[in-house]
Amino acid sequence: MFENIFLHKEAVPEKLKRYGFQKNHDIQKYCTDILNGEFSLEISIGKNTVPDTKLIDSATNEEYILYKTNATGTFVGEIRAAVTDILQDICEQCYDTVIFKEDQSARLIAYICEKYGNKLEYLWKKFPGNAVWRRKDNEKWYGVLLAVSRRKLGLDSDETAEIIDLRSDPKILESLIDHQRYFPGWHMNKKHWFTIILDGSVPTDEIFQRIDESYLLAK
């Protein structure tokens, strides 16, 4: 029912604690009232990304479950909306966006944050698997991190790959592209951008160098 709220999200324990969650073994729990105290909402976060919710009718002390079903009506709609509002607030306050899970992706994210002070920007809600880095001085992009099907890069596989798009000098770009380690820039101007699959096929230190070059070219 509430899975889409937490798509590509990961709970941060420190943020949950600040919000008011209390840890009980491996479960983080938070309780609050909704609809002027008519119901008590218990939210539990365990190993699953999506929290489990339990709603108790304050008058009868019995669990109310219709909001989790396809039931319709004004009253159940109000309850469902109230629960949704709380879950969305928890998601915004206590969760980080986690799209890219490859070790190489994590190292590039850390490198750019440390050297240039830039964090990934997720600019498109409809495309959570697309994010960019841009310079602070002129806001020009110098890197794009994406999750796409390998087939879109011309490979014979539907497996999702994490890729990085970077700028390059057009004079050397043609000789760089080999369709094995370096690919034409995915969804970018292919005269100025190239793509690397972040699966270790290109050494991380080599990508660091390409990032530095791309950063300068965005000046």
Wavefront OBJ file of the C-alpha trace (Angstrom):
o trace
v 0.000 0.000 0.000
v 2.805 2.444 0.891
v 5.706 0.872 -1.015
v 6.106 3.691 -3.529
v 6.845 6.214 -0.780
v 10.003 4.333 0.143
v 11.208 3.372 -3.329
v 15.028 3.666 -3.496
v 15.138 4.812 0.131
v 17.156 3.584 3.105
v 16.505 4.391 6.756
v 19.249 6.187 8.694
v 19.330 5.029 12.369
v 20.574 8.363 13.714
v 17.774 10.220 11.943
v 15.174 7.743 13.195
v 16.376 8.319 16.763
v 16.122 12.092 16.384
v 12.611 11.704 14.999
v 11.504 9.774 18.070
v 11.891 6.130 17.104
v 12.959 3.757 19.864
v 14.942 0.614 19.156
v 13.680 -2.702 20.496
v 16.065 -5.493 19.478
v 16.321 -5.092 15.687
v 13.084 -3.132 15.326
v 12.708 0.648 15.364
v 9.281 1.723 16.674
v 7.407 5.008 16.739
v 3.878 5.747 17.993
v 1.665 8.744 17.357
v -2.025 9.673 17.365
v -4.009 10.591 14.265
v -7.393 12.157 13.593
v -7.480 14.044 16.897
v -6.650 10.976 18.911
v -9.285 8.671 17.406
v -6.537 6.245 16.418
v -3.071 5.328 17.613
v -0.577 4.581 14.858
v 2.396 2.300 15.543
v 5.166 2.312 12.924
v 7.818 -0.413 12.928
v 10.956 -0.485 10.805
v 12.979 -3.663 10.636
v 15.015 -5.245 7.885
v 12.490 -4.243 5.237
v 12.739 -0.733 3.819
v 8.985 -0.177 3.958
v 7.701 0.339 7.522
v 4.983 -1.836 8.968
v 1.989 0.082 10.326
v -0.535 -0.928 12.966
v -3.560 1.244 13.646
v -5.512 0.908 16.902
v -8.977 2.363 17.422
v -8.705 4.351 20.673
v -12.377 3.751 21.563
v -12.390 -0.038 21.155
v -8.655 -0.794 21.496
v -9.029 -2.996 18.404
v -6.875 -2.978 15.283
v -8.261 -1.169 12.252
v -7.087 -2.628 8.929
v -9.402 -1.263 6.232
v -6.935 1.494 5.313
v -4.552 -1.246 4.094
v -7.157 -2.696 1.738
v -8.937 -1.440 -1.363
v -11.855 -0.252 0.765
v -13.341 3.070 -0.308
v -15.307 5.749 1.469
v -14.778 9.151 3.049
v -13.776 7.864 6.482
v -11.282 5.247 5.362
v -9.917 7.770 2.879
v -9.238 10.255 5.677
v -7.442 7.591 7.697
v -5.365 6.472 4.734
v -4.418 10.081 3.935
v -3.378 10.726 7.549
v -1.184 7.618 7.627
v 0.318 8.536 4.257
v 1.193 12.050 5.456
v 3.069 10.669 8.472
v 4.938 8.071 6.418
v 5.948 10.672 3.838
v 7.268 12.931 6.595
v 9.263 10.048 8.095
v 10.639 9.233 4.651
v 11.758 12.824 4.106
v 13.212 13.246 7.582
v 14.728 9.820 8.257
v 15.616 8.191 4.932
v 18.371 8.758 2.398
v 18.055 8.081 -1.304
v 19.977 4.957 -2.282
v 19.968 4.161 -5.981
v 23.548 3.218 -6.674
v 24.888 0.205 -4.818
v 28.000 -0.775 -6.763
v 31.232 -0.430 -4.806
v 32.770 1.606 -7.618
v 29.802 3.990 -7.615
v 30.197 4.529 -3.870
v 33.912 5.301 -4.280
v 33.223 7.866 -7.008
v 30.506 9.536 -4.930
v 32.894 9.775 -1.972
v 35.759 11.054 -4.167
v 33.707 13.860 -5.672
v 32.234 14.865 -2.331
v 35.660 15.055 -0.715
v 37.514 16.773 -3.570
v 34.891 19.122 -4.969
v 32.289 19.281 -2.214
v 29.531 18.258 -4.627
v 26.798 15.771 -3.822
v 24.571 13.945 -6.261
v 21.463 15.890 -7.225
v 18.323 13.938 -8.087
v 16.566 16.384 -10.381
v 13.769 14.209 -11.763
v 11.182 12.572 -9.498
v 9.975 10.415 -12.392
v 13.508 9.129 -12.961
v 15.017 8.334 -9.544
v 17.825 6.385 -11.219
v 19.240 9.565 -12.782
v 21.439 11.987 -10.833
v 24.007 14.649 -11.669
v 27.040 16.432 -10.292
v 27.505 20.084 -11.218
v 30.049 22.752 -10.451
v 29.152 25.235 -7.736
v 30.488 28.260 -9.618
v 28.513 27.933 -12.848
v 26.144 24.993 -12.149
v 27.327 23.174 -15.274
v 27.149 19.400 -15.176
v 30.409 17.502 -15.219
v 29.125 14.062 -14.269
v 25.939 12.028 -14.535
v 25.275 8.806 -12.623
v 22.568 6.513 -13.954
v 21.146 3.010 -13.726
v 20.238 1.680 -17.196
v 19.850 -1.578 -19.062
v 23.081 -2.817 -20.613
v 21.136 -3.323 -23.834
v 20.764 0.456 -24.119
v 24.545 0.624 -24.376
v 24.530 -1.878 -27.234
v 25.289 -4.930 -25.110
v 23.394 -8.214 -25.324
v 21.906 -8.146 -21.832
v 18.894 -6.684 -20.049
v 20.802 -6.544 -16.764
v 20.772 -3.125 -15.111
v 24.155 -1.426 -14.990
v 25.284 1.594 -13.028
v 27.075 3.997 -15.365
v 28.774 7.369 -15.275
v 28.683 9.967 -18.048
v 31.638 12.365 -18.198
v 32.819 15.155 -20.472
v 35.778 14.745 -22.799
v 37.724 16.799 -25.305
v 36.157 15.974 -28.707
v 39.679 15.637 -30.149
v 40.379 12.518 -28.067
v 36.836 11.201 -27.601
v 36.738 9.234 -30.857
v 39.880 7.304 -30.001
v 38.597 6.677 -26.472
v 35.379 4.903 -27.453
v 35.856 1.146 -27.800
v 32.319 -0.099 -26.906
v 33.850 -2.390 -24.286
v 35.297 -0.076 -21.638
v 34.255 3.303 -22.996
v 30.900 3.919 -24.683
v 29.287 6.905 -26.419
v 27.671 9.203 -23.869
v 24.330 7.732 -22.872
v 21.552 10.312 -23.280
v 24.157 13.052 -23.738
v 25.861 14.842 -26.631
v 28.071 12.104 -28.028
v 30.583 14.625 -29.370
v 31.408 15.754 -25.844
v 30.411 12.954 -23.446
v 31.328 9.295 -22.902
v 29.991 6.516 -20.670
v 31.727 4.018 -18.381
v 30.018 1.014 -16.800
v 30.863 0.945 -13.109
v 31.602 -2.762 -12.887
v 35.387 -2.575 -12.549
v 36.101 -2.818 -16.268
v 37.799 0.589 -15.971
v 40.019 0.993 -12.874
v 38.671 3.413 -10.285
v 41.830 5.544 -10.284
v 41.482 5.946 -14.038
v 37.889 7.138 -13.581
v 39.073 9.601 -10.930
v 41.352 11.115 -13.574
v 38.478 11.273 -16.084
v 36.310 13.008 -13.474
v 38.979 15.650 -12.902
v 39.231 16.248 -16.643
v 35.456 16.497 -16.944
v 35.301 18.978 -14.076
v 37.798 21.251 -15.805
v 35.989 20.987 -19.136
v 32.776 22.185 -17.445
v 34.518 25.449 -16.519
l 1 2 3 4 5 6 7 8 9 10 11 12 13 14 15 16 17 18 19 20 21 22 23 24 25 26 27 28 29 30 31 32 33 34 35 36 37 38 39 40 41 42 43 44 45 46 47 48 49 50 51 52 53 54 55 56 57 58 59 60 61 62 63 64 65 66 67 68 69 70 71 72 73 74 75 76 77 78 79 80 81 82 83 84 85 86 87 88 89 90 91 92 93 94 95 96 97 98 99 100 101 102 103 104 105 106 107 108 109 110 111 112 113 114 115 116 117 118 119 120 121 122 123 124 125 126 127 128 129 130 131 132 133 134 135 136 137 138 139 140 141 142 143 144 145 146 147 148 149 150 151 152 153 154 155 156 157 158 159 160 161 162 163 164 165 166 167 168 169 170 171 172 173 174 175 176 177 178 179 180 181 182 183 184 185 186 187 188 189 190 191 192 193 194 195 196 197 198 199 200 201 202 203 204 205 206 207 208 209 210 211 212 213 214 215 216 217 218 219
